[in-house]
């Protein structure tokens, strides 16, 4: 399990660096449950990353570009500001995940 936890921490670091290249004003905002991404200190969350044992589970706003629809919508019963889930299990999936996250980011101020 420790190896998996380390793998997910490493995967998260790669994800963060790739998103930061696309959104230079990116701020990480850690909570006890997830790490949120926002643009600037006063920005609105556009992604919430949960590190799990075998994957990163990322809630975002539903991408506008159909090419970035690589996840699944959340049920309407969720009252989160995000409404779409993307999962990432390996570094080979990062480019597609980053595109979906960036799409979400440009939907908020």
N, C-alpha and C positions, 0 to 999 in steps of 0.2 A: 504494500500500500504506500509506503514512503516513496518508492520509486515513481509510482503513479502521481503522487502529490507533487513531486519534483518536476515531473514531465509537464504537468498542467501549469505549474508556476513558470516554467520555461516557455511554454506555449503562450501564456498570458503576456510575458515580457516581449515576445516577438510580435504579438498582436498590438500591444501598446505602441511599440516603435513604428510599426507600419501605419497605424492610424495617426500618430504624431507627425509623420512625414506628410500626410495628406491634410491634416488640420493642425497647423503650428500652434494655435492658441488652445490646444487640448489641455484640459485639467482633469486629473484623476481625483475623485472624491470618495474615499473609502468609507464604508459603513460596516457594521458587524455581519451583514448578510451578503453584500455585493459591493463592487467597485463601480461607481457611476462615472461616465464620461460626459463632460460638458465643455462648451466653448467659453473660456474665460471664467473668472471666479463668480460672476453674477449670472452666468448662463443657465439654461434649463437642461436637465438631463436629456441626452439623446440616446444613451445606451447604458445598460446595467449588466455588468459581467459577473456571473457567479462561477467560481472555480469549484468544480465537482471532481470526484475521484478519477473519472475517465474522460471528462470533456469540459469545455467551457460552454456555459449556457448563457446566451446573450439576448436580452430583451431590448428591442429597438422599436422605432416607429416603422410601420409597414413601408418598405421601399416603394418609391414612385416608379422607378425604372423596372419594367417586367424582368429584365435580365438579372436583377438583384433579388428576385423572389426565390430564395434558396432555403427558406425556413417554413414556418407554419404560423398562421394567425392564432392569437390568444382568444379564448372565449370572451364574449361580451360581458360575462359576469366578473371578469377581472376589472378592477377600477384603476389600473396602473396608467401612467402617462404613456407607457409604451404598449404596443398592441401586436407584437410580432416576435417570435422566438427563432433564433438562429443558433445552431450548435456547431462546435468545432472540436474535433477529436485529434487532428494531426496538422502539422505545419503545411502540408500540401493543400489544405482547405483554406488557409489564411487569406490568400488574395481575394477569393470570392466573398469571404466573410467581411473583409475590410471594405470592399465596394458597397456591401449592404449597409454597413455601419456609417460610412460617409454619406450615403444617400439619406439615411435617417438624420444625420447631423444637419444637413442643409434644409431640413423641414422645420427647424426651430431657430429662434432668434439668438 
